[in-house]
Amino acid sequence: MALGAFCSVAGNVSFECSGGSHVPWAATTFPIHSRMMNATDLNSHGGKPVGITIANDVWIGRQALIMPGVHIADGAIVAAGAIVTRDVPPYAIVGGVPAKLIRYRFSQDVIAKLLAIRWWEWSDEKIKQEAAFLTGPIELFIERHASMAA
């Protein structure tokens, strides 16, 4: 599992990193590769590794479950109690069982600018200097850093 910078993970969140997906179309749903053949981090039919990737500035709500192979992109929010079975796009808000797109946090134009600015790669000193803009209205932040977003 890979976890990016500035992520917030609430209590009782579960990450299913063991490849716990079972294949209903095979002769058995039993995880033969991981239980009998000492394979680790493989899906139950011996496929490629199925790690979880959480990008930067992601917020995962209480009691969410993140399934194997999922990538949660920069700036995304996962609602409490969600079961995430598919990749989550940048700055998306997802929730439910299984998790579905509720809405995006910002317009696609703003999302593109935030992805270009990549504030999570700044030094701690710069983040402290920009704290008022990072936590204030998005329009002011984008305006202030427009040259980076071009």
N, C-alpha and C positions, 0 to 999 in steps of 0.2 A: 504494500500500500504506500502511496506517495501523498503527502499532505503539503500543500503550498503555504505561502506566507499569509499572515493576518486572517486566519480562519477562526471561526467561532463554532465550537461543537458543544451542544447542550448535553445535559445528563441523559444517561441510558440510551445513547445512540449505539447501534450495532453495525459493524462492518463485516459482512460475510465474505471473508477473504479466502475461504477454504475451497472455493469452487463448488459450493453447495447446490448448484443447479443440477437437476436430474433430467435425463433425456427420456421422454415418454415414448419415443419412436424406436428405441433399442429393445433388445430382448429382455434386458433387466434395467431397473432403475437404481440398482445397488452400485455404489461408487467403488467398483473393483480396483481401479488404478490407485486410488488414495488409501484404500483399506487393506488391500492384499499385495500390492506391488511397490509399496513405499514411495509412491510418487507424491510430490507436494505441489500445491498451488496449480493444479491442473483441473480442468473441468471433468465431469464424471465419465466422459467417454474418451479420455486420453488426449484431448486437444491441447491447444496452446495455453500458456499461463493466463490466468484471469484476475490479475491484480486490479485494485481500485485506485483511481487517480482523482484526488480532490485538488483543484487548482487554487488560485489565490483569492483572498477576500470572500470566501464562501461561508455562509451561515447555515448550519444544519440544526434544525429544531429537535427538541426533546423526543426521545423514543422513536426516532426515524431509523429505518433499516436500509442500508445500502448494500445492494446485491453485487456478486462478483462481476468483474469486467466493466463496471460503470465508470464513466468519466464525468465529473461535475466541473463545469467550466468556470472561469473567472467570474466573480461577482454574483454567482447564483445563490438563491435561497431555497432551502428544502424545508417545507412546513413540518411542524411537530406531527409525529405519528405516520409520516409518509413512508411508503415502501418504494424505493427507487430501483427500478429494474432496467432502465434505459438511460443513455447519456442525457445530460442536462446542458442546454446551450448557455452561452455567456449571459449573465444578468437576467436569467429566467427565474421565475418563482414557480415552484412545483409543489404539489401536495396531493394527498389521496392515496388510495390503495387500488391498483398500483398508481404511482405518482404520475400526474398529468400536468401539462403546462396550464397555469392559472393566468399568468400574464407576464410581461417583461417589466423590469423595474424602470426602464427608460426607453425612449425611442431608439430605433436602430441607428440613427445618426449619432446620438449621444453614446450609445454602446460602442460604436466604432471608435469614437474619440477616446473613450476611457481605455479601450484595449490598446490604443496607440500610445497613450500617456504612460501606462504601466506603472502607476505610482508605487505599487508594492515592491518595486525594484530600487526605489530611492533609499538613500541612507537614512538611518534613524534621525539624524540631525535635521535633514530636510523635511522629513515627515512631521517632526515636532514643530518646525517653522511654519508648515502649511496646515497644521491641525485645524485651524478655524475654517479653512476652505474645504478640507477633506470632510468635515462634519457639518458643513453648511449647505445652502442651496446648490444643487448640481450645476445650475446655469453659471453661477459665479466661479465655481471650480473650473469648468470647461473654458470659460472666457479667460481666466487667469493663465491657463496652460494651453491656449489655442495653438501656439507655435509648435508644441510637442505633438498635438493631435493632427497636424496637417499632413 
